[in-house]
Amino acid sequence: MTVPVTRAAPEPLAERRIALVDLLDRLLAGGVVLSGDLTLRIADVDLVRVDLKALISSVSEDVPSPWGPAGEVRL
């Protein structure tokens, strides 16, 4: 006869407390992609359109920065 193993339910995500530093460390370790669109219009006429696409990631010795010390791009 086997006895069922009961496990405690994980804490709900809304009740977890995470320090901002820990959150940023996890996000930057894997990288974050931000993407968004903003359009300002009046009377169905588009006046301003802004597209945002950004990749935010940490840089280490294993994956160096693509910019040189003076700001020039290294290929």
PDB file with SEQRES, HELIX, SHEET and CRYST1 records, atoms N, CA, C and O in Angstrom:
SEQRES   1 A   75  MET THR VAL PRO VAL THR ARG ALA ALA PRO GLU PRO LEU          
SEQRES   2 A   75  ALA GLU ARG ARG ILE ALA LEU VAL ASP LEU LEU ASP ARG          
SEQRES   3 A   75  LEU LEU ALA GLY GLY VAL VAL LEU SER GLY ASP LEU THR          
SEQRES   4 A   75  LEU ARG ILE ALA ASP VAL ASP LEU VAL ARG VAL ASP LEU          
SEQRES   5 A   75  LYS ALA LEU ILE SER SER VAL SER GLU ASP VAL PRO SER          
SEQRES   6 A   75  PRO TRP GLY PRO ALA GLY GLU VAL ARG LEU                      
HELIX    1 AA1 LEU A   13  GLU A   15  5                                   3    
HELIX    2 AA2 LEU A   20  GLY A   30  1                                  11    
SHEET    1 AA1 2 VAL A  32  ILE A  42  0                                        
SHEET    2 AA1 2 VAL A  45  ILE A  56 -1                                        
CRYST1    1.000    1.000    1.000  90.00  90.00  90.00 P 1           1          
ATOM      1  N   MET A   1       0.842  -1.168   0.000  1.00  0.00           N  
ATOM      2  CA  MET A   1       0.000   0.000   0.000  1.00  0.00           C  
ATOM      3  C   MET A   1       0.890   1.234   0.000  1.00  0.00           C  
ATOM      4  O   MET A   1       1.845   1.316   0.772  1.00  0.00           O  
ATOM      5  N   THR A   2       0.580   2.185  -0.857  1.00  0.00           N  
ATOM      6  CA  THR A   2       1.364   3.409  -0.925  1.00  0.00           C  
ATOM      7  C   THR A   2       0.618   4.534  -0.231  1.00  0.00           C  
ATOM      8  O   THR A   2      -0.611   4.597  -0.242  1.00  0.00           O  
ATOM      9  N   VAL A   3       1.392   5.410   0.367  1.00  0.00           N  
ATOM     10  CA  VAL A   3       0.816   6.550   1.066  1.00  0.00           C  
ATOM     11  C   VAL A   3       1.027   7.786   0.204  1.00  0.00           C  
ATOM     12  O   VAL A   3       2.164   8.062  -0.179  1.00  0.00           O  
ATOM     13  N   PRO A   4      -0.024   8.546  -0.119  1.00  0.00           N  
ATOM     14  CA  PRO A   4       0.153   9.751  -0.938  1.00  0.00           C  
ATOM     15  C   PRO A   4       0.971  10.796  -0.179  1.00  0.00           C  
ATOM     16  O   PRO A   4       0.818  10.987   1.028  1.00  0.00           O  
ATOM     17  N   VAL A   5       1.829  11.452  -0.921  1.00  0.00           N  
ATOM     18  CA  VAL A   5       2.667  12.498  -0.346  1.00  0.00           C  
ATOM     19  C   VAL A   5       1.966  13.830  -0.562  1.00  0.00           C  
ATOM     20  O   VAL A   5       1.596  14.180  -1.683  1.00  0.00           O  
ATOM     21  N   THR A   6       1.792  14.557   0.514  1.00  0.00           N  
ATOM     22  CA  THR A   6       1.168  15.870   0.388  1.00  0.00           C  
ATOM     23  C   THR A   6       2.253  16.928   0.427  1.00  0.00           C  
ATOM     24  O   THR A   6       3.155  16.884   1.264  1.00  0.00           O  
ATOM     25  N   ARG A   7       2.155  17.865  -0.476  1.00  0.00           N  
ATOM     26  CA  ARG A   7       3.113  18.968  -0.547  1.00  0.00           C  
ATOM     27  C   ARG A   7       2.381  20.263  -0.253  1.00  0.00           C  
ATOM     28  O   ARG A   7       1.213  20.435  -0.599  1.00  0.00           O  
ATOM     29  N   ALA A   8       3.084  21.149   0.381  1.00  0.00           N  
ATOM     30  CA  ALA A   8       2.498  22.452   0.662  1.00  0.00           C  
ATOM     31  C   ALA A   8       2.344  23.223  -0.643  1.00  0.00           C  
ATOM     32  O   ALA A   8       3.233  23.200  -1.495  1.00  0.00           O  
ATOM     33  N   ALA A   9       1.232  23.893  -0.793  1.00  0.00           N  
ATOM     34  CA  ALA A   9       0.995  24.686  -1.997  1.00  0.00           C  
ATOM     35  C   ALA A   9       1.959  25.863  -2.023  1.00  0.00           C  
ATOM     36  O   ALA A   9       2.228  26.457  -0.979  1.00  0.00           O  
ATOM     37  N   PRO A  10       2.488  26.216  -3.202  1.00  0.00           N  
ATOM     38  CA  PRO A  10       3.393  27.362  -3.262  1.00  0.00           C  
ATOM     39  C   PRO A  10       2.680  28.645  -2.877  1.00  0.00           C  
ATOM     40  O   PRO A  10       1.472  28.786  -3.067  1.00  0.00           O  
ATOM     41  N   GLU A  11       3.432  29.558  -2.344  1.00  0.00           N  
ATOM     42  CA  GLU A  11       2.877  30.843  -1.934  1.00  0.00           C  
ATOM     43  C   GLU A  11       2.384  31.596  -3.163  1.00  0.00           C  
ATOM     44  O   GLU A  11       3.095  31.651  -4.166  1.00  0.00           O  
ATOM     45  N   PRO A  12       1.185  32.179  -3.115  1.00  0.00           N  
ATOM     46  CA  PRO A  12       0.686  32.936  -4.273  1.00  0.00           C  
ATOM     47  C   PRO A  12       1.635  34.067  -4.646  1.00  0.00           C  
ATOM     48  O   PRO A  12       2.245  34.696  -3.781  1.00  0.00           O  
ATOM     49  N   LEU A  13       1.751  34.315  -5.950  1.00  0.00           N  
ATOM     50  CA  LEU A  13       2.688  35.312  -6.453  1.00  0.00           C  
ATOM     51  C   LEU A  13       2.389  36.704  -5.909  1.00  0.00           C  
ATOM     52  O   LEU A  13       3.312  37.484  -5.672  1.00  0.00           O  
ATOM     53  N   ALA A  14       1.135  37.021  -5.710  1.00  0.00           N  
ATOM     54  CA  ALA A  14       0.776  38.355  -5.230  1.00  0.00           C  
ATOM     55  C   ALA A  14       1.242  38.589  -3.792  1.00  0.00           C  
ATOM     56  O   ALA A  14       1.418  39.736  -3.382  1.00  0.00           O  
ATOM     57  N   GLU A  15       1.444  37.520  -3.027  1.00  0.00           N  
ATOM     58  CA  GLU A  15       1.840  37.663  -1.630  1.00  0.00           C  
ATOM     59  C   GLU A  15       3.342  37.517  -1.420  1.00  0.00           C  
ATOM     60  O   GLU A  15       3.819  37.677  -0.296  1.00  0.00           O  
ATOM     61  N   ARG A  16       4.093  37.219  -2.466  1.00  0.00           N  
ATOM     62  CA  ARG A  16       5.545  37.093  -2.329  1.00  0.00           C  
ATOM     63  C   ARG A  16       6.187  38.464  -2.228  1.00  0.00           C  
ATOM     64  O   ARG A  16       5.748  39.417  -2.873  1.00  0.00           O  
ATOM     65  N   ARG A  17       7.220  38.555  -1.420  1.00  0.00           N  
ATOM     66  CA  ARG A  17       7.968  39.806  -1.297  1.00  0.00           C  
ATOM     67  C   ARG A  17       9.358  39.576  -1.876  1.00  0.00           C  
ATOM     68  O   ARG A  17      10.108  38.717  -1.412  1.00  0.00           O  
ATOM     69  N   ILE A  18       9.682  40.356  -2.891  1.00  0.00           N  
ATOM     70  CA  ILE A  18      10.972  40.248  -3.572  1.00  0.00           C  
ATOM     71  C   ILE A  18      11.626  41.617  -3.535  1.00  0.00           C  
ATOM     72  O   ILE A  18      10.995  42.623  -3.863  1.00  0.00           O  
ATOM     73  N   ALA A  19      12.881  41.656  -3.137  1.00  0.00           N  
ATOM     74  CA  ALA A  19      13.608  42.928  -3.113  1.00  0.00           C  
ATOM     75  C   ALA A  19      13.849  43.388  -4.544  1.00  0.00           C  
ATOM     76  O   ALA A  19      14.044  42.571  -5.445  1.00  0.00           O  
ATOM     77  N   LEU A  20      13.834  44.688  -4.743  1.00  0.00           N  
ATOM     78  CA  LEU A  20      14.032  45.254  -6.076  1.00  0.00           C  
ATOM     79  C   LEU A  20      15.391  44.854  -6.644  1.00  0.00           C  
ATOM     80  O   LEU A  20      15.513  44.622  -7.847  1.00  0.00           O  
ATOM     81  N   VAL A  21      16.402  44.771  -5.802  1.00  0.00           N  
ATOM     82  CA  VAL A  21      17.743  44.383  -6.250  1.00  0.00           C  
ATOM     83  C   VAL A  21      17.727  42.958  -6.780  1.00  0.00           C  
ATOM     84  O   VAL A  21      18.350  42.680  -7.805  1.00  0.00           O  
ATOM     85  N   ASP A  22      17.030  42.048  -6.105  1.00  0.00           N  
ATOM     86  CA  ASP A  22      16.939  40.667  -6.574  1.00  0.00           C  
ATOM     87  C   ASP A  22      16.189  40.577  -7.894  1.00  0.00           C  
ATOM     88  O   ASP A  22      16.569  39.806  -8.776  1.00  0.00           O  
ATOM     89  N   LEU A  23      15.136  41.356  -8.033  1.00  0.00           N  
ATOM     90  CA  LEU A  23      14.370  41.363  -9.281  1.00  0.00           C  
ATOM     91  C   LEU A  23      15.220  41.865 -10.437  1.00  0.00           C  
ATOM     92  O   LEU A  23      15.234  41.252 -11.505  1.00  0.00           O  
ATOM     93  N   LEU A  24      15.931  42.972 -10.240  1.00  0.00           N  
ATOM     94  CA  LEU A  24      16.803  43.506 -11.294  1.00  0.00           C  
ATOM     95  C   LEU A  24      17.919  42.534 -11.636  1.00  0.00           C  
ATOM     96  O   LEU A  24      18.277  42.392 -12.806  1.00  0.00           O  
ATOM     97  N   ASP A  25      18.476  41.860 -10.632  1.00  0.00           N  
ATOM     98  CA  ASP A  25      19.541  40.890 -10.881  1.00  0.00           C  
ATOM     99  C   ASP A  25      19.045  39.756 -11.768  1.00  0.00           C  
ATOM    100  O   ASP A  25      19.738  39.353 -12.702  1.00  0.00           O  
ATOM    101  N   ARG A  26      17.861  39.242 -11.487  1.00  0.00           N  
ATOM    102  CA  ARG A  26      17.307  38.168 -12.316  1.00  0.00           C  
ATOM    103  C   ARG A  26      16.997  38.637 -13.732  1.00  0.00           C  
ATOM    104  O   ARG A  26      17.275  37.928 -14.700  1.00  0.00           O  
ATOM    105  N   LEU A  27      16.419  39.835 -13.854  1.00  0.00           N  
ATOM    106  CA  LEU A  27      16.067  40.344 -15.178  1.00  0.00           C  
ATOM    107  C   LEU A  27      17.306  40.601 -16.026  1.00  0.00           C  
ATOM    108  O   LEU A  27      17.337  40.249 -17.206  1.00  0.00           O  
ATOM    109  N   LEU A  28      18.327  41.212 -15.430  1.00  0.00           N  
ATOM    110  CA  LEU A  28      19.525  41.539 -16.197  1.00  0.00           C  
ATOM    111  C   LEU A  28      20.352  40.300 -16.515  1.00  0.00           C  
ATOM    112  O   LEU A  28      21.044  40.275 -17.532  1.00  0.00           O  
ATOM    113  N   ALA A  29      20.300  39.278 -15.675  1.00  0.00           N  
ATOM    114  CA  ALA A  29      21.046  38.048 -15.940  1.00  0.00           C  
ATOM    115  C   ALA A  29      20.539  37.373 -17.207  1.00  0.00           C  
ATOM    116  O   ALA A  29      21.331  36.827 -17.975  1.00  0.00           O  
ATOM    117  N   GLY A  30      19.233  37.404 -17.434  1.00  0.00           N  
ATOM    118  CA  GLY A  30      18.669  36.777 -18.622  1.00  0.00           C  
ATOM    119  C   GLY A  30      18.429  37.745 -19.751  1.00  0.00           C  
ATOM    120  O   GLY A  30      18.314  37.336 -20.906  1.00  0.00           O  
ATOM    121  N   GLY A  31      18.353  39.019 -19.438  1.00  0.00           N  
ATOM    122  CA  GLY A  31      18.064  40.025 -20.458  1.00  0.00           C  
ATOM    123  C   GLY A  31      16.583  40.355 -20.492  1.00  0.00           C  
ATOM    124  O   GLY A  31      15.738  39.516 -20.179  1.00  0.00           O  
ATOM    125  N   VAL A  32      16.286  41.566 -20.868  1.00  0.00           N  
ATOM    126  CA  VAL A  32      14.909  42.037 -20.947  1.00  0.00           C  
ATOM    127  C   VAL A  32      14.718  42.729 -22.288  1.00  0.00           C  
ATOM    128  O   VAL A  32      15.570  43.509 -22.714  1.00  0.00           O  
ATOM    129  N   VAL A  33      13.619  42.451 -22.944  1.00  0.00           N  
ATOM    130  CA  VAL A  33      13.280  43.121 -24.188  1.00  0.00           C  
ATOM    131  C   VAL A  33      12.043  43.978 -23.933  1.00  0.00           C  
ATOM    132  O   VAL A  33      11.006  43.479 -23.496  1.00  0.00           O  
ATOM    133  N   LEU A  34      12.169  45.266 -24.211  1.00  0.00           N  
ATOM    134  CA  LEU A  34      11.046  46.188 -24.080  1.00  0.00           C  
ATOM    135  C   LEU A  34      10.578  46.571 -25.481  1.00  0.00           C  
ATOM    136  O   LEU A  34      11.389  46.880 -26.354  1.00  0.00           O  
ATOM    137  N   SER A  35       9.288  46.547 -25.680  1.00  0.00           N  
ATOM    138  CA  SER A  35       8.744  46.907 -26.975  1.00  0.00           C  
ATOM    139  C   SER A  35       7.414  47.617 -26.757  1.00  0.00           C  
ATOM    140  O   SER A  35       6.600  47.195 -25.936  1.00  0.00           O  
ATOM    141  N   GLY A  36       7.204  48.696 -27.500  1.00  0.00           N  
ATOM    142  CA  GLY A  36       5.948  49.417 -27.344  1.00  0.00           C  
ATOM    143  C   GLY A  36       5.730  50.404 -28.473  1.00  0.00           C  
ATOM    144  O   GLY A  36       6.670  50.786 -29.170  1.00  0.00           O  
ATOM    145  N   ASP A  37       4.506  50.807 -28.644  1.00  0.00           N  
ATOM    146  CA  ASP A  37       4.112  51.781 -29.665  1.00  0.00           C  
ATOM    147  C   ASP A  37       3.249  52.840 -29.005  1.00  0.00           C  
ATOM    148  O   ASP A  37       2.414  52.539 -28.152  1.00  0.00           O  
ATOM    149  N   LEU A  38       3.458  54.077 -29.408  1.00  0.00           N  
ATOM    150  CA  LEU A  38       2.661  55.183 -28.908  1.00  0.00           C  
ATOM    151  C   LEU A  38       2.275  56.049 -30.102  1.00  0.00           C  
ATOM    152  O   LEU A  38       3.133  56.485 -30.870  1.00  0.00           O  
ATOM    153  N   THR A  39       0.974  56.292 -30.250  1.00  0.00           N  
ATOM    154  CA  THR A  39       0.492  57.128 -31.341  1.00  0.00           C  
ATOM    155  C   THR A  39      -0.411  58.208 -30.764  1.00  0.00           C  
ATOM    156  O   THR A  39      -1.385  57.913 -30.072  1.00  0.00           O  
ATOM    157  N   LEU A  40      -0.075  59.468 -31.057  1.00  0.00           N  
ATOM    158  CA  LEU A  40      -0.923  60.590 -30.666  1.00  0.00           C  
ATOM    159  C   LEU A  40      -1.728  61.011 -31.886  1.00  0.00           C  
ATOM    160  O   LEU A  40      -1.168  61.281 -32.948  1.00  0.00           O  
ATOM    161  N   ARG A  41      -3.049  61.065 -31.725  1.00  0.00           N  
ATOM    162  CA  ARG A  41      -3.899  61.433 -32.853  1.00  0.00           C  
ATOM    163  C   ARG A  41      -5.014  62.348 -32.392  1.00  0.00           C  
ATOM    164  O   ARG A  41      -5.493  62.263 -31.261  1.00  0.00           O  
ATOM    165  N   ILE A  42      -5.409  63.215 -33.291  1.00  0.00           N  
ATOM    166  CA  ILE A  42      -6.545  64.111 -33.072  1.00  0.00           C  
ATOM    167  C   ILE A  42      -7.458  63.976 -34.277  1.00  0.00           C  
ATOM    168  O   ILE A  42      -7.015  64.101 -35.419  1.00  0.00           O  
ATOM    169  N   ALA A  43      -8.722  63.724 -34.022  1.00  0.00           N  
ATOM    170  CA  ALA A  43      -9.737  63.584 -35.075  1.00  0.00           C  
ATOM    171  C   ALA A  43      -9.302  62.554 -36.122  1.00  0.00           C  
ATOM    172  O   ALA A  43      -9.405  62.805 -37.323  1.00  0.00           O  
ATOM    173  N   ASP A  44      -8.820  61.408 -35.669  1.00  0.00           N  
ATOM    174  CA  ASP A  44      -8.385  60.307 -36.531  1.00  0.00           C  
ATOM    175  C   ASP A  44      -7.244  60.677 -37.466  1.00  0.00           C  
ATOM    176  O   ASP A  44      -7.087  60.071 -38.526  1.00  0.00           O  
ATOM    177  N   VAL A  45      -6.443  61.674 -37.080  1.00  0.00           N  
ATOM    178  CA  VAL A  45      -5.248  62.044 -37.843  1.00  0.00           C  
ATOM    179  C   VAL A  45      -4.048  61.775 -36.953  1.00  0.00           C  
ATOM    180  O   VAL A  45      -3.911  62.375 -35.887  1.00  0.00           O  
ATOM    181  N   ASP A  46      -3.170  60.866 -37.394  1.00  0.00           N  
ATOM    182  CA  ASP A  46      -1.974  60.554 -36.620  1.00  0.00           C  
ATOM    183  C   ASP A  46      -1.011  61.732 -36.664  1.00  0.00           C  
ATOM    184  O   ASP A  46      -0.581  62.150 -37.739  1.00  0.00           O  
ATOM    185  N   LEU A  47      -0.675  62.266 -35.495  1.00  0.00           N  
ATOM    186  CA  LEU A  47       0.247  63.395 -35.423  1.00  0.00           C  
ATOM    187  C   LEU A  47       1.660  62.951 -35.076  1.00  0.00           C  
ATOM    188  O   LEU A  47       2.624  63.403 -35.693  1.00  0.00           O  
ATOM    189  N   VAL A  48       1.786  62.066 -34.090  1.00  0.00           N  
ATOM    190  CA  VAL A  48       3.099  61.603 -33.637  1.00  0.00           C  
ATOM    191  C   VAL A  48       3.024  60.102 -33.418  1.00  0.00           C  
ATOM    192  O   VAL A  48       2.070  59.592 -32.829  1.00  0.00           O  
ATOM    193  N   ARG A  49       4.042  59.403 -33.898  1.00  0.00           N  
ATOM    194  CA  ARG A  49       4.141  57.968 -33.653  1.00  0.00           C  
ATOM    195  C   ARG A  49       5.533  57.657 -33.136  1.00  0.00           C  
ATOM    196  O   ARG A  49       6.533  58.050 -33.738  1.00  0.00           O  
ATOM    197  N   VAL A  50       5.590  56.949 -32.015  1.00  0.00           N  
ATOM    198  CA  VAL A  50       6.858  56.577 -31.393  1.00  0.00           C  
ATOM    199  C   VAL A  50       6.878  55.062 -31.251  1.00  0.00           C  
ATOM    200  O   VAL A  50       5.962  54.476 -30.674  1.00  0.00           O  
ATOM    201  N   ASP A  51       7.921  54.427 -31.777  1.00  0.00           N  
ATOM    202  CA  ASP A  51       8.136  52.994 -31.615  1.00  0.00           C  
ATOM    203  C   ASP A  51       9.324  52.795 -30.689  1.00  0.00           C  
ATOM    204  O   ASP A  51      10.375  53.407 -30.881  1.00  0.00           O  
ATOM    205  N   LEU A  52       9.162  51.949 -29.694  1.00  0.00           N  
ATOM    206  CA  LEU A  52      10.233  51.672 -28.741  1.00  0.00           C  
ATOM    207  C   LEU A  52      10.594  50.202 -28.817  1.00  0.00           C  
ATOM    208  O   LEU A  52       9.744  49.325 -28.663  1.00  0.00           O  
ATOM    209  N   LYS A  53      11.858  49.953 -29.053  1.00  0.00           N  
ATOM    210  CA  LYS A  53      12.381  48.593 -29.017  1.00  0.00           C  
ATOM    211  C   LYS A  53      13.742  48.676 -28.337  1.00  0.00           C  
ATOM    212  O   LYS A  53      14.646  49.348 -28.835  1.00  0.00           O  
ATOM    213  N   ALA A  54      13.893  48.001 -27.207  1.00  0.00           N  
ATOM    214  CA  ALA A  54      15.134  48.077 -26.451  1.00  0.00           C  
ATOM    215  C   ALA A  54      15.466  46.705 -25.871  1.00  0.00           C  
ATOM    216  O   ALA A  54      14.578  45.962 -25.454  1.00  0.00           O  
ATOM    217  N   LEU A  55      16.738  46.389 -25.853  1.00  0.00           N  
ATOM    218  CA  LEU A  55      17.242  45.184 -25.213  1.00  0.00           C  
ATOM    219  C   LEU A  55      18.129  45.626 -24.061  1.00  0.00           C  
ATOM    220  O   LEU A  55      19.100  46.356 -24.263  1.00  0.00           O  
ATOM    221  N   ILE A  56      17.800  45.190 -22.869  1.00  0.00           N  
ATOM    222  CA  ILE A  56      18.569  45.540 -21.676  1.00  0.00           C  
ATOM    223  C   ILE A  56      19.141  44.253 -21.116  1.00  0.00           C  
ATOM    224  O   ILE A  56      18.405  43.309 -20.824  1.00  0.00           O  
ATOM    225  N   SER A  57      20.462  44.219 -20.966  1.00  0.00           N  
ATOM    226  CA  SER A  57      21.132  43.024 -20.474  1.00  0.00           C  
ATOM    227  C   SER A  57      22.411  43.420 -19.768  1.00  0.00           C  
ATOM    228  O   SER A  57      22.957  44.499 -20.002  1.00  0.00           O  
ATOM    229  N   SER A  58      22.879  42.549 -18.910  1.00  0.00           N  
ATOM    230  CA  SER A  58      24.146  42.814 -18.242  1.00  0.00           C  
ATOM    231  C   SER A  58      25.295  42.422 -19.170  1.00  0.00           C  
ATOM    232  O   SER A  58      25.122  41.616 -20.085  1.00  0.00           O  
ATOM    233  N   VAL A  59      26.457  42.998 -18.922  1.00  0.00           N  
ATOM    234  CA  VAL A  59      27.645  42.717 -19.721  1.00  0.00           C  
ATOM    235  C   VAL A  59      28.677  42.079 -18.808  1.00  0.00           C  
ATOM    236  O   VAL A  59      28.935  42.574 -17.711  1.00  0.00           O  
ATOM    237  N   SER A  60      29.261  40.993 -19.257  1.00  0.00           N  
ATOM    238  CA  SER A  60      30.291  40.318 -18.470  1.00  0.00           C  
ATOM    239  C   SER A  60      31.505  40.070 -19.355  1.00  0.00           C  
ATOM    240  O   SER A  60      31.511  40.426 -20.533  1.00  0.00           O  
ATOM    241  N   GLU A  61      32.525  39.461 -18.778  1.00  0.00           N  
ATOM    242  CA  GLU A  61      33.721  39.153 -19.567  1.00  0.00           C  
ATOM    243  C   GLU A  61      33.423  38.111 -20.623  1.00  0.00           C  
ATOM    244  O   GLU A  61      34.070  38.089 -21.670  1.00  0.00           O  
ATOM    245  N   ASP A  62      32.441  37.235 -20.363  1.00  0.00           N  
ATOM    246  CA  ASP A  62      32.065  36.216 -21.347  1.00  0.00           C  
ATOM    247  C   ASP A  62      31.364  36.835 -22.554  1.00  0.00           C  
ATOM    248  O   ASP A  62      31.546  36.377 -23.682  1.00  0.00           O  
ATOM    249  N   VAL A  63      30.574  37.862 -22.320  1.00  0.00           N  
ATOM    250  CA  VAL A  63      29.864  38.566 -23.388  1.00  0.00           C  
ATOM    251  C   VAL A  63      30.213  40.038 -23.252  1.00  0.00           C  
ATOM    252  O   VAL A  63      29.508  40.773 -22.561  1.00  0.00           O  
ATOM    253  N   PRO A  64      31.284  40.484 -23.894  1.00  0.00           N  
ATOM    254  CA  PRO A  64      31.728  41.867 -23.708  1.00  0.00           C  
ATOM    255  C   PRO A  64      30.810  42.869 -24.399  1.00  0.00           C  
ATOM    256  O   PRO A  64      29.984  42.504 -25.236  1.00  0.00           O  
ATOM    257  N   SER A  65      30.967  44.118 -24.038  1.00  0.00           N  
ATOM    258  CA  SER A  65      30.192  45.199 -24.627  1.00  0.00           C  
ATOM    259  C   SER A  65      30.608  45.397 -26.085  1.00  0.00           C  
ATOM    260  O   SER A  65      31.791  45.263 -26.401  1.00  0.00           O  
ATOM    261  N   PRO A  66      29.671  45.711 -26.980  1.00  0.00           N  
ATOM    262  CA  PRO A  66      30.023  45.940 -28.381  1.00  0.00           C  
ATOM    263  C   PRO A  66      30.673  47.295 -28.614  1.00  0.00           C  
ATOM    264  O   PRO A  66      31.146  47.558 -29.720  1.00  0.00           O  
ATOM    265  N   TRP A  67      30.712  48.162 -27.608  1.00  0.00           N  
ATOM    266  CA  TRP A  67      31.312  49.492 -27.755  1.00  0.00           C  
ATOM    267  C   TRP A  67      32.697  49.520 -27.151  1.00  0.00           C  
ATOM    268  O   TRP A  67      32.946  48.930 -26.100  1.00  0.00           O  
ATOM    269  N   GLY A  68      33.591  50.212 -27.825  1.00  0.00           N  
ATOM    270  CA  GLY A  68      34.943  50.388 -27.324  1.00  0.00           C  
ATOM    271  C   GLY A  68      34.992  51.446 -26.243  1.00  0.00           C  
ATOM    272  O   GLY A  68      33.964  52.030 -25.901  1.00  0.00           O  
ATOM    273  N   PRO A  69      36.170  51.702 -25.701  1.00  0.00           N  
ATOM    274  CA  PRO A  69      36.296  52.664 -24.605  1.00  0.00           C  
ATOM    275  C   PRO A  69      35.933  54.093 -25.020  1.00  0.00           C  
ATOM    276  O   PRO A  69      35.484  54.865 -24.173  1.00  0.00           O  
ATOM    277  N   ALA A  70      36.108  54.469 -26.276  1.00  0.00           N  
ATOM    278  CA  ALA A  70      35.810  55.839 -26.704  1.00  0.00           C  
ATOM    279  C   ALA A  70      34.423  55.940 -27.340  1.00  0.00           C  
ATOM    280  O   ALA A  70      34.077  56.984 -27.892  1.00  0.00           O  
ATOM    281  N   GLY A  71      33.622  54.869 -27.271  1.00  0.00           N  
ATOM    282  CA  GLY A  71      32.290  54.916 -27.840  1.00  0.00           C  
ATOM    283  C   GLY A  71      32.210  54.375 -29.251  1.00  0.00           C  
ATOM    284  O   GLY A  71      31.112  54.299 -29.803  1.00  0.00           O  
ATOM    285  N   GLU A  72      33.333  53.991 -29.868  1.00  0.00           N  
ATOM    286  CA  GLU A  72      33.272  53.458 -31.228  1.00  0.00           C  
ATOM    287  C   GLU A  72      32.751  52.014 -31.194  1.00  0.00           C  
ATOM    288  O   GLU A  72      32.940  51.286 -30.220  1.00  0.00           O  
ATOM    289  N   VAL A  73      32.105  51.638 -32.265  1.00  0.00           N  
ATOM    290  CA  VAL A  73      31.513  50.295 -32.363  1.00  0.00           C  
ATOM    291  C   VAL A  73      32.561  49.336 -32.847  1.00  0.00           C  
ATOM    292  O   VAL A  73      33.211  49.565 -33.867  1.00  0.00           O  
ATOM    293  N   ARG A  74      32.730  48.221 -32.086  1.00  0.00           N  
ATOM    294  CA  ARG A  74      33.667  47.166 -32.508  1.00  0.00           C  
ATOM    295  C   ARG A  74      32.899  46.094 -33.259  1.00  0.00           C  
ATOM    296  O   ARG A  74      31.814  45.695 -32.835  1.00  0.00           O  
ATOM    297  N   LEU A  75      33.446  45.628 -34.366  1.00  0.00           N  
ATOM    298  CA  LEU A  75      32.803  44.553 -35.142  1.00  0.00           C  
ATOM    299  C   LEU A  75      33.556  43.278 -35.029  1.00  0.00           C  
ATOM    300  O   LEU A  75      33.159  42.272 -35.616  1.00  0.00           O  
TER     301      LEU A  75                                                      
END                                                                             
